[in-house]
Amino acid sequence: MPGLYISLIAIGFSIIACIALNILDKYYENRDIKYGYKLVTSEADKMVLKDVCKFRVDYWCLCIICGALYSCIIVFVQFSGDYFKRMFSLKADDSTYSY
């Protein structure tokens, strides 16, 4: 279960970081407009949430593969210590990765 909690903490941190970066981006964009800096953007540069649905299948397959691989690594790290202790007669400190 510790792997699950670590993953949830990482997800929560990522969400908070995304929100903070979005707020900072809007702040600096408004500040630049206030001081007269001209932002050169076109309508094609703007991100629309509907564009996510237009991503190719390759992208979604890559996302699924990365998520599955990460999940497997978390589970392996969690259970490999006991396996290495039994299989190779290692001490507890030698059989796990210390964080």
Secondary structure as GFF3:
##gff-version 3
##sequence-region A 1 99
A	DSSP	alpha_helix	2	34	.	.	.	ID=ss1
A	DSSP	three_ten_helix	43	45	.	.	.	ID=ss2
A	DSSP	three_ten_helix	49	54	.	.	.	ID=ss3
A	DSSP	alpha_helix	57	88	.	.	.	ID=ss4
A	DSSP	alpha_helix	92	95	.	.	.	ID=ss5
###
